[in-house]
Amino acid sequence: MPELPEMETYRQQLTRLIIGVPITSVDVTRPKSVNVAPEQLADKLNGNRFVRIERRAKHLLFHLASGEILLL
């Protein structure tokens, strides 16, 4: 598991790269790592956009334009 300073660095870098960019595809390579069916996750994410990324402890919260939050 990455340490706290690394998570903040990831948050900053990802913010510059993905905020506002449409999600065009989703590839779940480890289905047991998500708590919904991969198809359901893909349906929720495809066509959506990330509007903000925040860090809470060692988790990244990806706020979607739909109002939902993806926790990683």
mmCIF file of the N, C-alpha and C atoms, coordinates in Angstrom:
data_MODEL
# 
_entry.id   MODEL 
# 
loop_
_atom_site.group_PDB 
_atom_site.id 
_atom_site.type_symbol 
_atom_site.label_atom_id 
_atom_site.label_alt_id 
_atom_site.label_comp_id 
_atom_site.label_asym_id 
_atom_site.label_entity_id 
_atom_site.label_seq_id 
_atom_site.pdbx_PDB_ins_code 
_atom_site.Cartn_x 
_atom_site.Cartn_y 
_atom_site.Cartn_z 
_atom_site.occupancy 
_atom_site.B_iso_or_equiv 
_atom_site.pdbx_formal_charge 
_atom_site.auth_seq_id 
_atom_site.auth_comp_id 
_atom_site.auth_asym_id 
_atom_site.auth_atom_id 
_atom_site.pdbx_PDB_model_num 
ATOM 1   N N  . MET A 1 1  ? 0.856   -1.177 0.000   1.00 0.00 ? 1  MET A N  1 
ATOM 2   C CA . MET A 1 1  ? 0.000   0.000  0.000   1.00 0.00 ? 1  MET A CA 1 
ATOM 3   C C  . MET A 1 1  ? 0.902   1.241  0.000   1.00 0.00 ? 1  MET A C  1 
ATOM 4   N N  . PRO A 1 2  ? 0.583   2.193  -0.881  1.00 0.00 ? 2  PRO A N  1 
ATOM 5   C CA . PRO A 1 2  ? 1.386   3.437  -0.913  1.00 0.00 ? 2  PRO A CA 1 
ATOM 6   C C  . PRO A 1 2  ? 1.264   4.215  0.388   1.00 0.00 ? 2  PRO A C  1 
ATOM 7   N N  . GLU A 1 3  ? 2.272   4.971  0.684   1.00 0.00 ? 3  GLU A N  1 
ATOM 8   C CA . GLU A 1 3  ? 2.267   5.809  1.881   1.00 0.00 ? 3  GLU A CA 1 
ATOM 9   C C  . GLU A 1 3  ? 1.521   7.120  1.600   1.00 0.00 ? 3  GLU A C  1 
ATOM 10  N N  . LEU A 1 4  ? 1.189   7.820  2.654   1.00 0.00 ? 4  LEU A N  1 
ATOM 11  C CA . LEU A 1 4  ? 0.380   9.032  2.560   1.00 0.00 ? 4  LEU A CA 1 
ATOM 12  C C  . LEU A 1 4  ? 0.937   10.088 1.604   1.00 0.00 ? 4  LEU A C  1 
ATOM 13  N N  . PRO A 1 5  ? 2.229   10.439 1.658   1.00 0.00 ? 5  PRO A N  1 
ATOM 14  C CA . PRO A 1 5  ? 2.731   11.453 0.721   1.00 0.00 ? 5  PRO A CA 1 
ATOM 15  C C  . PRO A 1 5  ? 2.593   11.022 -0.748  1.00 0.00 ? 5  PRO A C  1 
ATOM 16  N N  . GLU A 1 6  ? 2.747   9.721  -1.003  1.00 0.00 ? 6  GLU A N  1 
ATOM 17  C CA . GLU A 1 6  ? 2.588   9.229  -2.368  1.00 0.00 ? 6  GLU A CA 1 
ATOM 18  C C  . GLU A 1 6  ? 1.154   9.393  -2.841  1.00 0.00 ? 6  GLU A C  1 
ATOM 19  N N  . MET A 1 7  ? 0.198   9.166  -1.956  1.00 0.00 ? 7  MET A N  1 
ATOM 20  C CA . MET A 1 7  ? -1.208  9.292  -2.326  1.00 0.00 ? 7  MET A CA 1 
ATOM 21  C C  . MET A 1 7  ? -1.533  10.735 -2.710  1.00 0.00 ? 7  MET A C  1 
ATOM 22  N N  . GLU A 1 8  ? -0.982  11.682 -1.993  1.00 0.00 ? 8  GLU A N  1 
ATOM 23  C CA . GLU A 1 8  ? -1.207  13.094 -2.327  1.00 0.00 ? 8  GLU A CA 1 
ATOM 24  C C  . GLU A 1 8  ? -0.578  13.421 -3.677  1.00 0.00 ? 8  GLU A C  1 
ATOM 25  N N  . THR A 1 9  ? 0.585   12.864 -3.946  1.00 0.00 ? 9  THR A N  1 
ATOM 26  C CA . THR A 1 9  ? 1.225   13.058 -5.249  1.00 0.00 ? 9  THR A CA 1 
ATOM 27  C C  . THR A 1 9  ? 0.365   12.465 -6.357  1.00 0.00 ? 9  THR A C  1 
ATOM 28  N N  . TYR A 1 10 ? -0.170  11.260 -6.154  1.00 0.00 ? 10 TYR A N  1 
ATOM 29  C CA . TYR A 1 10 ? -1.064  10.644 -7.137  1.00 0.00 ? 10 TYR A CA 1 
ATOM 30  C C  . TYR A 1 10 ? -2.282  11.532 -7.373  1.00 0.00 ? 10 TYR A C  1 
ATOM 31  N N  . ARG A 1 11 ? -2.864  12.054 -6.295  1.00 0.00 ? 11 ARG A N  1 
ATOM 32  C CA . ARG A 1 11 ? -4.043  12.906 -6.420  1.00 0.00 ? 11 ARG A CA 1 
ATOM 33  C C  . ARG A 1 11 ? -3.738  14.130 -7.285  1.00 0.00 ? 11 ARG A C  1 
ATOM 34  N N  . GLN A 1 12 ? -2.623  14.771 -7.015  1.00 0.00 ? 12 GLN A N  1 
ATOM 35  C CA . GLN A 1 12 ? -2.258  15.972 -7.772  1.00 0.00 ? 12 GLN A CA 1 
ATOM 36  C C  . GLN A 1 12 ? -2.006  15.653 -9.245  1.00 0.00 ? 12 GLN A C  1 
ATOM 37  N N  . GLN A 1 13 ? -1.285  14.581 -9.507  1.00 0.00 ? 13 GLN A N  1 
ATOM 38  C CA . GLN A 1 13 ? -0.985  14.221 -10.887 1.00 0.00 ? 13 GLN A CA 1 
ATOM 39  C C  . GLN A 1 13 ? -2.235  13.810 -11.655 1.00 0.00 ? 13 GLN A C  1 
ATOM 40  N N  . LEU A 1 14 ? -3.079  13.003 -11.025 1.00 0.00 ? 14 LEU A N  1 
ATOM 41  C CA . LEU A 1 14 ? -4.311  12.570 -11.693 1.00 0.00 ? 14 LEU A CA 1 
ATOM 42  C C  . LEU A 1 14 ? -5.255  13.741 -11.936 1.00 0.00 ? 14 LEU A C  1 
ATOM 43  N N  . THR A 1 15 ? -5.301  14.685 -11.006 1.00 0.00 ? 15 THR A N  1 
ATOM 44  C CA . THR A 1 15 ? -6.152  15.862 -11.176 1.00 0.00 ? 15 THR A CA 1 
ATOM 45  C C  . THR A 1 15 ? -5.776  16.593 -12.457 1.00 0.00 ? 15 THR A C  1 
ATOM 46  N N  . ARG A 1 16 ? -4.500  16.780 -12.687 1.00 0.00 ? 16 ARG A N  1 
ATOM 47  C CA . ARG A 1 16 ? -4.049  17.466 -13.903 1.00 0.00 ? 16 ARG A CA 1 
ATOM 48  C C  . ARG A 1 16 ? -4.391  16.681 -15.165 1.00 0.00 ? 16 ARG A C  1 
ATOM 49  N N  . LEU A 1 17 ? -4.400  15.357 -15.076 1.00 0.00 ? 17 LEU A N  1 
ATOM 50  C CA . LEU A 1 17 ? -4.560  14.523 -16.262 1.00 0.00 ? 17 LEU A CA 1 
ATOM 51  C C  . LEU A 1 17 ? -6.004  14.181 -16.629 1.00 0.00 ? 17 LEU A C  1 
ATOM 52  N N  . ILE A 1 18 ? -6.878  13.985 -15.644 1.00 0.00 ? 18 ILE A N  1 
ATOM 53  C CA . ILE A 1 18 ? -8.181  13.401 -15.977 1.00 0.00 ? 18 ILE A CA 1 
ATOM 54  C C  . ILE A 1 18 ? -9.403  14.252 -15.660 1.00 0.00 ? 18 ILE A C  1 
ATOM 55  N N  . ILE A 1 19 ? -9.251  15.348 -14.948 1.00 0.00 ? 19 ILE A N  1 
ATOM 56  C CA . ILE A 1 19 ? -10.431 16.151 -14.606 1.00 0.00 ? 19 ILE A CA 1 
ATOM 57  C C  . ILE A 1 19 ? -11.065 16.703 -15.879 1.00 0.00 ? 19 ILE A C  1 
ATOM 58  N N  . GLY A 1 20 ? -12.359 16.431 -16.031 1.00 0.00 ? 20 GLY A N  1 
ATOM 59  C CA . GLY A 1 20 ? -13.118 16.941 -17.164 1.00 0.00 ? 20 GLY A CA 1 
ATOM 60  C C  . GLY A 1 20 ? -13.018 16.116 -18.432 1.00 0.00 ? 20 GLY A C  1 
ATOM 61  N N  . VAL A 1 21 ? -12.158 15.120 -18.460 1.00 0.00 ? 21 VAL A N  1 
ATOM 62  C CA . VAL A 1 21 ? -11.994 14.285 -19.649 1.00 0.00 ? 21 VAL A CA 1 
ATOM 63  C C  . VAL A 1 21 ? -13.059 13.188 -19.632 1.00 0.00 ? 21 VAL A C  1 
ATOM 64  N N  . PRO A 1 22 ? -13.802 12.995 -20.723 1.00 0.00 ? 22 PRO A N  1 
ATOM 65  C CA . PRO A 1 22 ? -14.833 11.947 -20.737 1.00 0.00 ? 22 PRO A CA 1 
ATOM 66  C C  . PRO A 1 22 ? -14.214 10.547 -20.601 1.00 0.00 ? 22 PRO A C  1 
ATOM 67  N N  . ILE A 1 23 ? -14.895 9.695  -19.863 1.00 0.00 ? 23 ILE A N  1 
ATOM 68  C CA . ILE A 1 23 ? -14.478 8.301  -19.717 1.00 0.00 ? 23 ILE A CA 1 
ATOM 69  C C  . ILE A 1 23 ? -15.056 7.560  -20.921 1.00 0.00 ? 23 ILE A C  1 
ATOM 70  N N  . THR A 1 24 ? -14.187 6.971  -21.727 1.00 0.00 ? 24 THR A N  1 
ATOM 71  C CA . THR A 1 24 ? -14.644 6.340  -22.969 1.00 0.00 ? 24 THR A CA 1 
ATOM 72  C C  . THR A 1 24 ? -14.690 4.821  -22.892 1.00 0.00 ? 24 THR A C  1 
ATOM 73  N N  . SER A 1 25 ? -13.964 4.228  -21.948 1.00 0.00 ? 25 SER A N  1 
ATOM 74  C CA . SER A 1 25 ? -14.028 2.775  -21.799 1.00 0.00 ? 25 SER A CA 1 
ATOM 75  C C  . SER A 1 25 ? -13.570 2.388  -20.397 1.00 0.00 ? 25 SER A C  1 
ATOM 76  N N  . VAL A 1 26 ? -14.006 1.224  -19.974 1.00 0.00 ? 26 VAL A N  1 
ATOM 77  C CA . VAL A 1 26 ? -13.648 0.694  -18.659 1.00 0.00 ? 26 VAL A CA 1 
ATOM 78  C C  . VAL A 1 26 ? -13.207 -0.748 -18.855 1.00 0.00 ? 26 VAL A C  1 
ATOM 79  N N  . ASP A 1 27 ? -12.059 -1.101 -18.280 1.00 0.00 ? 27 ASP A N  1 
ATOM 80  C CA . ASP A 1 27 ? -11.532 -2.447 -18.372 1.00 0.00 ? 27 ASP A CA 1 
ATOM 81  C C  . ASP A 1 27 ? -11.252 -2.948 -16.961 1.00 0.00 ? 27 ASP A C  1 
ATOM 82  N N  . VAL A 1 28 ? -12.063 -3.864 -16.474 1.00 0.00 ? 28 VAL A N  1 
ATOM 83  C CA . VAL A 1 28 ? -11.880 -4.435 -15.136 1.00 0.00 ? 28 VAL A CA 1 
ATOM 84  C C  . VAL A 1 28 ? -11.069 -5.711 -15.297 1.00 0.00 ? 28 VAL A C  1 
ATOM 85  N N  . THR A 1 29 ? -9.820  -5.691 -14.860 1.00 0.00 ? 29 THR A N  1 
ATOM 86  C CA . THR A 1 29 ? -8.953  -6.857 -15.015 1.00 0.00 ? 29 THR A CA 1 
ATOM 87  C C  . THR A 1 29 ? -8.989  -7.791 -13.807 1.00 0.00 ? 29 THR A C  1 
ATOM 88  N N  . ARG A 1 30 ? -9.498  -7.289 -12.693 1.00 0.00 ? 30 ARG A N  1 
ATOM 89  C CA . ARG A 1 30 ? -9.627  -8.115 -11.485 1.00 0.00 ? 30 ARG A CA 1 
ATOM 90  C C  . ARG A 1 30 ? -11.045 -7.952 -10.940 1.00 0.00 ? 30 ARG A C  1 
ATOM 91  N N  . PRO A 1 31 ? -12.009 -8.670 -11.500 1.00 0.00 ? 31 PRO A N  1 
ATOM 92  C CA . PRO A 1 31 ? -13.427 -8.501 -11.114 1.00 0.00 ? 31 PRO A CA 1 
ATOM 93  C C  . PRO A 1 31 ? -13.692 -8.662 -9.617  1.00 0.00 ? 31 PRO A C  1 
ATOM 94  N N  . LYS A 1 32 ? -12.898 -9.469 -8.932  1.00 0.00 ? 32 LYS A N  1 
ATOM 95  C CA . LYS A 1 32 ? -13.115 -9.667 -7.495  1.00 0.00 ? 32 LYS A CA 1 
ATOM 96  C C  . LYS A 1 32 ? -12.692 -8.453 -6.676  1.00 0.00 ? 32 LYS A C  1 
ATOM 97  N N  . SER A 1 33 ? -12.032 -7.489 -7.320  1.00 0.00 ? 33 SER A N  1 
ATOM 98  C CA . SER A 1 33 ? -11.570 -6.293 -6.617  1.00 0.00 ? 33 SER A CA 1 
ATOM 99  C C  . SER A 1 33 ? -12.625 -5.193 -6.568  1.00 0.00 ? 33 SER A C  1 
ATOM 100 N N  . VAL A 1 34 ? -13.718 -5.358 -7.282  1.00 0.00 ? 34 VAL A N  1 
ATOM 101 C CA . VAL A 1 34 ? -14.790 -4.347 -7.260  1.00 0.00 ? 34 VAL A CA 1 
ATOM 102 C C  . VAL A 1 34 ? -16.009 -4.958 -6.596  1.00 0.00 ? 34 VAL A C  1 
ATOM 103 N N  . ASN A 1 35 ? -16.819 -4.101 -5.973  1.00 0.00 ? 35 ASN A N  1 
ATOM 104 C CA . ASN A 1 35 ? -17.963 -4.623 -5.215  1.00 0.00 ? 35 ASN A CA 1 
ATOM 105 C C  . ASN A 1 35 ? -19.269 -4.591 -5.995  1.00 0.00 ? 35 ASN A C  1 
ATOM 106 N N  . VAL A 1 36 ? -19.183 -4.400 -7.319  1.00 0.00 ? 36 VAL A N  1 
ATOM 107 C CA . VAL A 1 36 ? -20.342 -4.503 -8.207  1.00 0.00 ? 36 VAL A CA 1 
ATOM 108 C C  . VAL A 1 36 ? -19.916 -5.320 -9.421  1.00 0.00 ? 36 VAL A C  1 
ATOM 109 N N  . ALA A 1 37 ? -20.874 -5.748 -10.213 1.00 0.00 ? 37 ALA A N  1 
ATOM 110 C CA . ALA A 1 37 ? -20.540 -6.473 -11.440 1.00 0.00 ? 37 ALA A CA 1 
ATOM 111 C C  . ALA A 1 37 ? -19.752 -5.546 -12.371 1.00 0.00 ? 37 ALA A C  1 
ATOM 112 N N  . PRO A 1 38 ? -18.726 -6.060 -13.009 1.00 0.00 ? 38 PRO A N  1 
ATOM 113 C CA . PRO A 1 38 ? -17.920 -5.223 -13.908 1.00 0.00 ? 38 PRO A CA 1 
ATOM 114 C C  . PRO A 1 38 ? -18.755 -4.492 -14.958 1.00 0.00 ? 38 PRO A C  1 
ATOM 115 N N  . GLU A 1 39 ? -19.795 -5.145 -15.468 1.00 0.00 ? 39 GLU A N  1 
ATOM 116 C CA . GLU A 1 39 ? -20.662 -4.509 -16.466 1.00 0.00 ? 39 GLU A CA 1 
ATOM 117 C C  . GLU A 1 39 ? -21.405 -3.315 -15.869 1.00 0.00 ? 39 GLU A C  1 
ATOM 118 N N  . GLN A 1 40 ? -21.842 -3.445 -14.625 1.00 0.00 ? 40 GLN A N  1 
ATOM 119 C CA . GLN A 1 40 ? -22.541 -2.356 -13.945 1.00 0.00 ? 40 GLN A CA 1 
ATOM 120 C C  . GLN A 1 40 ? -21.595 -1.175 -13.721 1.00 0.00 ? 40 GLN A C  1 
ATOM 121 N N  . LEU A 1 41 ? -20.367 -1.449 -13.328 1.00 0.00 ? 41 LEU A N  1 
ATOM 122 C CA . LEU A 1 41 ? -19.374 -0.397 -13.144 1.00 0.00 ? 41 LEU A CA 1 
ATOM 123 C C  . LEU A 1 41 ? -19.109 0.316  -14.469 1.00 0.00 ? 41 LEU A C  1 
ATOM 124 N N  . ALA A 1 42 ? -18.940 -0.457 -15.533 1.00 0.00 ? 42 ALA A N  1 
ATOM 125 C CA . ALA A 1 42 ? -18.694 0.125  -16.852 1.00 0.00 ? 42 ALA A CA 1 
ATOM 126 C C  . ALA A 1 42 ? -19.861 1.007  -17.286 1.00 0.00 ? 42 ALA A C  1 
ATOM 127 N N  . ASP A 1 43 ? -21.092 0.553  -17.046 1.00 0.00 ? 43 ASP A N  1 
ATOM 128 C CA . ASP A 1 43 ? -22.275 1.349  -17.407 1.00 0.00 ? 43 ASP A CA 1 
ATOM 129 C C  . ASP A 1 43 ? -22.299 2.683  -16.666 1.00 0.00 ? 43 ASP A C  1 
ATOM 130 N N  . LYS A 1 44 ? -21.927 2.676  -15.387 1.00 0.00 ? 44 LYS A N  1 
ATOM 131 C CA . LYS A 1 44 ? -21.934 3.909  -14.588 1.00 0.00 ? 44 LYS A CA 1 
ATOM 132 C C  . LYS A 1 44 ? -20.831 4.875  -15.018 1.00 0.00 ? 44 LYS A C  1 
ATOM 133 N N  . LEU A 1 45 ? -19.678 4.331  -15.429 1.00 0.00 ? 45 LEU A N  1 
ATOM 134 C CA . LEU A 1 45 ? -18.527 5.183  -15.732 1.00 0.00 ? 45 LEU A CA 1 
ATOM 135 C C  . LEU A 1 45 ? -18.475 5.665  -17.183 1.00 0.00 ? 45 LEU A C  1 
ATOM 136 N N  . ASN A 1 46 ? -18.862 4.819  -18.132 1.00 0.00 ? 46 ASN A N  1 
ATOM 137 C CA . ASN A 1 46 ? -18.777 5.208  -19.542 1.00 0.00 ? 46 ASN A CA 1 
ATOM 138 C C  . ASN A 1 46 ? -19.591 6.464  -19.818 1.00 0.00 ? 46 ASN A C  1 
ATOM 139 N N  . GLY A 1 47 ? -18.956 7.442  -20.440 1.00 0.00 ? 47 GLY A N  1 
ATOM 140 C CA . GLY A 1 47 ? -19.607 8.704  -20.759 1.00 0.00 ? 47 GLY A CA 1 
ATOM 141 C C  . GLY A 1 47 ? -19.612 9.700  -19.617 1.00 0.00 ? 47 GLY A C  1 
ATOM 142 N N  . ASN A 1 48 ? -19.217 9.280  -18.440 1.00 0.00 ? 48 ASN A N  1 
ATOM 143 C CA . ASN A 1 48 ? -19.163 10.157 -17.279 1.00 0.00 ? 48 ASN A CA 1 
ATOM 144 C C  . ASN A 1 48 ? -17.839 10.924 -17.290 1.00 0.00 ? 48 ASN A C  1 
ATOM 145 N N  . ARG A 1 49 ? -17.653 11.830 -16.352 1.00 0.00 ? 49 ARG A N  1 
ATOM 146 C CA . ARG A 1 49 ? -16.408 12.597 -16.213 1.00 0.00 ? 49 ARG A CA 1 
ATOM 147 C C  . ARG A 1 49 ? -16.075 12.729 -14.734 1.00 0.00 ? 49 ARG A C  1 
ATOM 148 N N  . PHE A 1 50 ? -14.779 12.819 -14.456 1.00 0.00 ? 50 PHE A N  1 
ATOM 149 C CA . PHE A 1 50 ? -14.345 13.122 -13.101 1.00 0.00 ? 50 PHE A CA 1 
ATOM 150 C C  . PHE A 1 50 ? -14.331 14.635 -12.958 1.00 0.00 ? 50 PHE A C  1 
ATOM 151 N N  . VAL A 1 51 ? -14.937 15.134 -11.886 1.00 0.00 ? 51 VAL A N  1 
ATOM 152 C CA . VAL A 1 51 ? -14.979 16.581 -11.666 1.00 0.00 ? 51 VAL A CA 1 
ATOM 153 C C  . VAL A 1 51 ? -14.046 17.027 -10.549 1.00 0.00 ? 51 VAL A C  1 
ATOM 154 N N  . ARG A 1 52 ? -13.662 16.089 -9.698  1.00 0.00 ? 52 ARG A N  1 
ATOM 155 C CA . ARG A 1 52 ? -12.770 16.434 -8.583  1.00 0.00 ? 52 ARG A CA 1 
ATOM 156 C C  . ARG A 1 52 ? -12.196 15.154 -8.002  1.00 0.00 ? 52 ARG A C  1 
ATOM 157 N N  . ILE A 1 53 ? -10.970 15.228 -7.521  1.00 0.00 ? 53 ILE A N  1 
ATOM 158 C CA . ILE A 1 53 ? -10.354 14.103 -6.817  1.00 0.00 ? 53 ILE A CA 1 
ATOM 159 C C  . ILE A 1 53 ? -9.894  14.616 -5.464  1.00 0.00 ? 53 ILE A C  1 
ATOM 160 N N  . GLU A 1 54 ? -10.289 13.915 -4.422  1.00 0.00 ? 54 GLU A N  1 
ATOM 161 C CA . GLU A 1 54 ? -9.804  14.290 -3.093  1.00 0.00 ? 54 GLU A CA 1 
ATOM 162 C C  . GLU A 1 54 ? -9.190  13.069 -2.426  1.00 0.00 ? 54 GLU A C  1 
ATOM 163 N N  . ARG A 1 55 ? -8.376  13.333 -1.435  1.00 0.00 ? 55 ARG A N  1 
ATOM 164 C CA . ARG A 1 55 ? -7.722  12.269 -0.683  1.00 0.00 ? 55 ARG A CA 1 
ATOM 165 C C  . ARG A 1 55 ? -8.238  12.279 0.737   1.00 0.00 ? 55 ARG A C  1 
ATOM 166 N N  . ARG A 1 56 ? -8.575  11.109 1.232   1.00 0.00 ? 56 ARG A N  1 
ATOM 167 C CA . ARG A 1 56 ? -8.909  10.927 2.645   1.00 0.00 ? 56 ARG A CA 1 
ATOM 168 C C  . ARG A 1 56 ? -8.064  9.767  3.128   1.00 0.00 ? 56 ARG A C  1 
ATOM 169 N N  . ALA A 1 57 ? -7.104  10.112 3.989   1.00 0.00 ? 57 ALA A N  1 
ATOM 170 C CA . ALA A 1 57 ? -6.120  9.121  4.460   1.00 0.00 ? 57 ALA A CA 1 
ATOM 171 C C  . ALA A 1 57 ? -5.443  8.514  3.234   1.00 0.00 ? 57 ALA A C  1 
ATOM 172 N N  . LYS A 1 58 ? -5.468  7.196  3.099   1.00 0.00 ? 58 LYS A N  1 
ATOM 173 C CA . LYS A 1 58 ? -4.796  6.551  1.971   1.00 0.00 ? 58 LYS A CA 1 
ATOM 174 C C  . LYS A 1 58 ? -5.770  6.178  0.857   1.00 0.00 ? 58 LYS A C  1 
ATOM 175 N N  . HIS A 1 59 ? -6.924  6.827  0.826   1.00 0.00 ? 59 HIS A N  1 
ATOM 176 C CA . HIS A 1 59 ? -7.912  6.569  -0.218  1.00 0.00 ? 59 HIS A CA 1 
ATOM 177 C C  . HIS A 1 59 ? -8.040  7.780  -1.135  1.00 0.00 ? 59 HIS A C  1 
ATOM 178 N N  . LEU A 1 60 ? -8.303  7.511  -2.407  1.00 0.00 ? 60 LEU A N  1 
ATOM 179 C CA . LEU A 1 60 ? -8.611  8.577  -3.345  1.00 0.00 ? 60 LEU A CA 1 
ATOM 180 C C  . LEU A 1 60 ? -10.089 8.495  -3.667  1.00 0.00 ? 60 LEU A C  1 
ATOM 181 N N  . LEU A 1 61 ? -10.764 9.634  -3.604  1.00 0.00 ? 61 LEU A N  1 
ATOM 182 C CA . LEU A 1 61 ? -12.182 9.722  -3.916  1.00 0.00 ? 61 LEU A CA 1 
ATOM 183 C C  . LEU A 1 61 ? -12.329 10.483 -5.221  1.00 0.00 ? 61 LEU A C  1 
ATOM 184 N N  . PHE A 1 62 ? -12.843 9.794  -6.230  1.00 0.00 ? 62 PHE A N  1 
ATOM 185 C CA . PHE A 1 62 ? -13.032 10.370 -7.553  1.00 0.00 ? 62 PHE A CA 1 
ATOM 186 C C  . PHE A 1 62 ? -14.492 10.791 -7.670  1.00 0.00 ? 62 PHE A C  1 
ATOM 187 N N  . HIS A 1 63 ? -14.739 12.091 -7.656  1.00 0.00 ? 63 HIS A N  1 
ATOM 188 C CA . HIS A 1 63 ? -16.097 12.616 -7.751  1.00 0.00 ? 63 HIS A CA 1 
ATOM 189 C C  . HIS A 1 63 ? -16.499 12.668 -9.221  1.00 0.00 ? 63 HIS A C  1 
ATOM 190 N N  . LEU A 1 64 ? -17.621 12.046 -9.534  1.00 0.00 ? 64 LEU A N  1 
ATOM 191 C CA . LEU A 1 64 ? -18.113 11.972 -10.911 1.00 0.00 ? 64 LEU A CA 1 
ATOM 192 C C  . LEU A 1 64 ? -19.131 13.069 -11.187 1.00 0.00 ? 64 LEU A C  1 
ATOM 193 N N  . ALA A 1 65 ? -19.280 13.419 -12.441 1.00 0.00 ? 65 ALA A N  1 
ATOM 194 C CA . ALA A 1 65 ? -20.260 14.438 -12.841 1.00 0.00 ? 65 ALA A CA 1 
ATOM 195 C C  . ALA A 1 65 ? -21.675 13.992 -12.484 1.00 0.00 ? 65 ALA A C  1 
ATOM 196 N N  . SER A 1 66 ? -21.908 12.699 -12.383 1.00 0.00 ? 66 SER A N  1 
ATOM 197 C CA . SER A 1 66 ? -23.235 12.159 -12.040 1.00 0.00 ? 66 SER A CA 1 
ATOM 198 C C  . SER A 1 66 ? -23.569 12.345 -10.564 1.00 0.00 ? 66 SER A C  1 
ATOM 199 N N  . GLY A 1 67 ? -22.586 12.792 -9.770  1.00 0.00 ? 67 GLY A N  1 
ATOM 200 C CA . GLY A 1 67 ? -22.801 12.957 -8.336  1.00 0.00 ? 67 GLY A CA 1 
ATOM 201 C C  . GLY A 1 67 ? -22.327 11.769 -7.517  1.00 0.00 ? 67 GLY A C  1 
ATOM 202 N N  . GLU A 1 68 ? -21.961 10.696 -8.173  1.00 0.00 ? 68 GLU A N  1 
ATOM 203 C CA . GLU A 1 68 ? -21.458 9.521  -7.460  1.00 0.00 ? 68 GLU A CA 1 
ATOM 204 C C  . GLU A 1 68 ? -19.964 9.664  -7.207  1.00 0.00 ? 68 GLU A C  1 
ATOM 205 N N  . ILE A 1 69 ? -19.451 8.826  -6.311  1.00 0.00 ? 69 ILE A N  1 
ATOM 206 C CA . ILE A 1 69 ? -18.036 8.872  -5.946  1.00 0.00 ? 69 ILE A CA 1 
ATOM 207 C C  . ILE A 1 69 ? -17.450 7.478  -6.101  1.00 0.00 ? 69 ILE A C  1 
ATOM 208 N N  . LEU A 1 70 ? -16.314 7.410  -6.782  1.00 0.00 ? 70 LEU A N  1 
ATOM 209 C CA . LEU A 1 70 ? -15.565 6.172  -6.934  1.00 0.00 ? 70 LEU A CA 1 
ATOM 210 C C  . LEU A 1 70 ? -14.445 6.196  -5.909  1.00 0.00 ? 70 LEU A C  1 
ATOM 211 N N  . LEU A 1 71 ? -14.409 5.211  -5.028  1.00 0.00 ? 71 LEU A N  1 
ATOM 212 C CA . LEU A 1 71 ? -13.402 5.153  -3.964  1.00 0.00 ? 71 LEU A CA 1 
ATOM 213 C C  . LEU A 1 71 ? -12.336 4.137  -4.334  1.00 0.00 ? 71 LEU A C  1 
ATOM 214 N N  . LEU A 1 72 ? -11.086 4.589  -4.339  1.00 0.00 ? 72 LEU A N  1 
ATOM 215 C CA . LEU A 1 72 ? -9.956  3.687  -4.620  1.00 0.00 ? 72 LEU A CA 1 
ATOM 216 C C  . LEU A 1 72 ? -8.940  3.809  -3.502  1.00 0.00 ? 72 LEU A C  1 
# 
